[in-house]
Amino acid sequence: MLVLSAEQMASIATAAEAAWPAEGCGLLIGKGRRVVTVTRIMVADNLLKAQGNDRFELDPVVRFAAERSVRGTDERVIGHWHSHPDGSAKPSATDLAQAWEPEMIWLIVGIAPDGHGRPQAIQMLAHRLNREAGKIFAVRMETAEKRACQGAVFPT
């Protein structure tokens, strides 16, 4: 499960809308294994934005900075986010082909123009991609605010 705050989700959506009609991208920093909680997000430049609206390459300078920032902490780079300007938040064949780290979470934001032609985030889904196996696994998402309101669960 992936846990993000509503503010983090809004920040990702805003950055993805700002990148439209190209794909926007960035990193997810967090903690946990089974339940992964995003502690912060990073926005990165898409090095392939000039090549069309269906590709992204995260600036490696941002990845190196993220790895340095988590060194010696209980945080880690847990994944990345990117947008699809066609409105779909499902992984593309290109995404699957580029999935070199199967433990990483791929958070995808579908962006589409609203009635006035302005970009609008319409969908946000999380996945794990296994390029070698050619498989896509959905990752359940929950807002931190919802999780905080849930009562403790005791075994019966």
C-alpha positions as CSV (number, residue, x, y, z in Angstrom):
1,M,0.0,0.0,0.0
2,L,1.1,3.5,-0.7
3,V,0.2,6.3,1.7
4,L,0.4,10.0,0.6
5,S,-1.1,13.1,2.1
6,A,-3.7,15.1,0.3
7,E,-1.2,17.9,0.1
8,Q,1.4,15.6,-1.6
9,M,-1.1,14.4,-4.1
10,A,-2.1,18.0,-4.9
11,S,1.5,19.0,-5.3
12,I,2.1,16.1,-7.7
13,A,-1.0,17.0,-9.7
14,T,0.0,20.7,-9.9
15,A,3.5,19.8,-11.2
16,A,2.0,17.4,-13.7
17,E,-0.5,20.0,-14.9
18,A,2.3,22.6,-15.2
19,A,4.3,20.2,-17.4
20,W,1.4,19.5,-19.8
21,P,1.4,18.8,-22.8
22,A,4.7,17.1,-22.0
23,E,5.1,14.5,-19.3
24,G,6.1,15.8,-15.9
25,C,8.1,13.7,-13.5
26,G,9.7,13.5,-10.1
27,L,10.6,11.2,-7.2
28,L,8.9,9.8,-4.1
29,I,10.8,9.6,-0.9
30,G,9.4,7.6,1.9
31,K,9.5,4.9,4.6
32,G,8.2,1.4,5.1
33,R,8.0,-1.8,3.2
34,R,4.6,-3.4,3.2
35,V,2.9,0.0,3.9
36,V,5.0,2.6,2.2
37,T,4.4,6.2,3.4
38,V,5.6,9.1,1.3
39,T,7.5,11.6,3.4
40,R,8.3,14.0,0.6
41,I,8.1,14.4,-3.1
42,M,10.7,15.9,-5.5
43,V,9.9,17.5,-8.9
44,A,12.5,16.8,-11.6
45,D,13.0,18.2,-15.1
46,N,11.9,15.8,-17.9
47,L,15.0,15.6,-20.1
48,L,12.9,14.2,-23.0
49,K,10.1,16.8,-23.0
50,A,11.4,18.2,-26.4
51,Q,10.9,14.7,-28.0
52,G,7.2,14.7,-27.6
53,N,4.5,14.2,-25.0
54,D,4.9,10.5,-24.5
55,R,8.3,10.1,-22.9
56,F,10.1,11.1,-19.8
57,E,13.6,10.8,-18.4
58,L,14.1,12.1,-14.9
59,D,17.1,14.3,-14.5
60,P,19.8,12.1,-12.9
61,V,21.0,15.1,-10.9
62,V,17.7,15.0,-8.9
63,R,18.1,11.2,-8.4
64,F,21.6,11.6,-7.0
65,A,20.5,14.5,-4.8
66,A,17.6,12.3,-3.5
67,E,19.9,9.4,-2.8
68,R,22.4,11.7,-0.9
69,S,19.5,13.2,1.1
70,V,18.3,9.8,2.4
71,R,21.8,8.5,3.3
72,G,22.0,7.7,7.0
73,T,18.2,8.1,7.5
74,D,15.3,5.7,7.6
75,E,14.0,7.2,4.4
76,R,14.7,5.9,0.9
77,V,13.8,6.6,-2.7
78,I,10.6,4.5,-3.0
79,G,9.6,5.4,-6.5
80,H,8.8,8.1,-8.9
81,W,5.9,9.8,-10.4
82,H,5.2,10.9,-13.9
83,S,2.2,12.1,-15.9
84,H,0.5,10.9,-19.0
85,P,-0.9,13.8,-21.0
86,D,-3.5,11.6,-22.7
87,G,-5.5,11.3,-19.5
88,S,-4.6,7.7,-18.7
89,A,-2.9,6.8,-15.4
90,K,-2.2,3.2,-16.6
91,P,1.4,2.2,-17.4
92,S,2.2,2.3,-21.1
93,A,4.3,-0.2,-23.1
94,T,7.1,2.4,-22.9
95,D,6.8,2.5,-19.1
96,L,7.1,-1.2,-18.8
97,A,10.1,-1.3,-21.1
98,Q,11.8,1.3,-18.9
99,A,11.1,-0.4,-15.6
100,W,14.7,-1.2,-14.5
101,E,14.0,-1.2,-10.8
102,P,11.0,-3.6,-10.1
103,E,10.9,-2.6,-6.4
104,M,10.1,1.0,-7.3
105,I,6.6,2.4,-7.2
106,W,5.4,4.1,-10.4
107,L,2.8,6.7,-9.5
108,I,1.2,7.9,-12.8
109,V,-1.1,11.0,-13.1
110,G,-3.5,11.1,-16.0
111,I,-3.8,14.7,-17.4
112,A,-6.4,15.9,-19.8
113,P,-7.7,19.3,-21.0
114,D,-10.8,20.6,-19.3
115,G,-13.6,22.2,-21.1
116,H,-11.5,25.4,-21.6
117,G,-8.4,23.5,-22.8
118,R,-6.5,23.8,-19.5
119,P,-4.7,20.8,-18.1
120,Q,-6.4,19.0,-15.3
121,A,-5.3,15.9,-13.3
122,I,-8.1,13.4,-13.7
123,Q,-6.6,10.2,-12.3
124,M,-3.7,9.1,-10.1
125,L,-2.7,5.4,-9.8
126,A,0.2,3.5,-8.4
127,H,1.9,0.5,-9.8
128,R,4.9,-1.8,-9.6
129,L,6.3,-2.8,-13.0
130,N,8.4,-5.9,-13.7
131,R,10.0,-5.5,-17.0
132,E,11.6,-9.0,-17.0
133,A,8.3,-10.7,-16.4
134,G,6.3,-8.2,-18.5
135,K,3.9,-7.7,-15.6
136,I,2.1,-4.7,-14.0
137,F,0.9,-4.9,-10.4
138,A,-1.5,-2.3,-9.0
139,V,-0.5,-0.7,-5.7
140,R,-3.4,0.3,-3.4
141,M,-3.3,4.0,-2.5
142,E,-4.6,5.7,0.6
143,T,-4.5,9.2,1.9
144,A,-2.6,9.8,5.1
145,E,-5.6,11.7,6.4
146,K,-7.9,8.7,5.9
147,R,-5.4,6.4,7.5
148,A,-5.1,8.7,10.6
149,C,-8.9,8.5,11.1
150,Q,-9.0,4.7,11.2
151,G,-9.2,3.1,14.6
152,A,-6.7,0.6,15.8
153,V,-7.3,-3.0,14.6
154,F,-7.0,-5.6,17.3
155,P,-6.8,-9.3,16.5
156,T,-9.8,-11.3,17.6
